[in-house]
Amino acid sequence: MSGRKRVVVTGSSGFIGRHVTRLLRVYYDVIGWDLQRDSCDEGPVGYRRVDLRDEELTRWQMQESRPDVVVHLAALRQARASLNDEQSYLDSNVEGTRNLLTALSPQTSHVIFTSSCSVFGDQNHVSDTSDFNPLSPYARTKILCEQLMGDYAAKHRVTVLRPFNVIGAANRHLRDETNDSLVRNFRQAITENRPLTIYGNTFDTEDGTAVREYVHVQDVADLILSSIRELSGIGAGLKAVNIARGLPLSVLQVAQIMNEAVGRTSDAIRYIESQLGDPGSITSQPGRSLGNWRPRQDVPRALEQEARWAMEDRFHERQL
């Protein structure tokens, strides 16, 4: 390791984690913590296999890594799945976070934690200080983790980031492959030449489908970099920020954008029953920025790119 600042990124092999390590390693010495090594060439500088549920292992790895900054991304993150497996979400998200904070090195001056817009439930025009209204065990675990971060912030610097629905990718190899991710499911349907499946069309919204905010993963990574640059080294305290553009889209609009980008009819869509725990609408005021950070990526363009990647996948599959 060099004399540069040292950053541990938990969940480094995940969708957001791969983009964050890819960016941060340009400026810092990065150690990725995850249950599996990143399969991409653009992985972290260092890698440790760490299960945050293991308190002793977490403490030992923290002593070995001695980070100046910890970016805590590791979590189970599927709201629907959490309805049937709440204990796993409590163990991974809450106890894992508790173990991480308990193990922190005296050298660590700053913790950045990614929470979720799901803490707000079904609300419109939320701000950084809006009341929480969780609709799933997943959302409740994020609130509990924010509370743990608040306790730690009494003596340390903590930044809590609440990204709204994260989409896009720096390249096709870094796409979100999470089961039950909306864009991933739409992309897979295009590859297989199936209609896009929308859960529910009877919500109290303009077109009956759920309304969401979307933010590009590269903007999230940029904000994490800005947080490290601007807040690390500042005294103790907590700053909580929503990451949103204030430009919501309905699920139907997302489907139409992706269909039309690859020449499919905009009505190549099928509706099925909405799922328990799905809010009808969750929108935000534009996220309060940190310093000079502003979201720069175009969301509709990113959705169009996802659709084109899906068509490339179809072509490659035909060649096999």
Secondary structure, 3 states (H helix, E strand, C coil): CCCCCEEEEECCCCHHHHHHHHHHCCCCEEEEEECCCCCCCCCCCEEEECCCCCHHHHHHHHHHHCCCEEEECCCCCCHHHHCCCHHHHHHHHHHHHHHHHHHCCCCCCEEEEECCHHHHCCEEEECCCCCCCCCCHHHHHHHHHHHHHHHHCCCCEEEEEEECEEECCCCHHHCCCCCCCHHHHHHHHHHCCCCEEEECCCCCCCCCCCEECEEEHHHHHHHHHHHHHHHCCCCCEEEEEEECCCCCEEHHHHHHHHHHHCCCCCCCEEEECCCCCCCCEEEECCCCCCCCCCCCCCHHHHHHHHHHHHHHHHHHHHHC
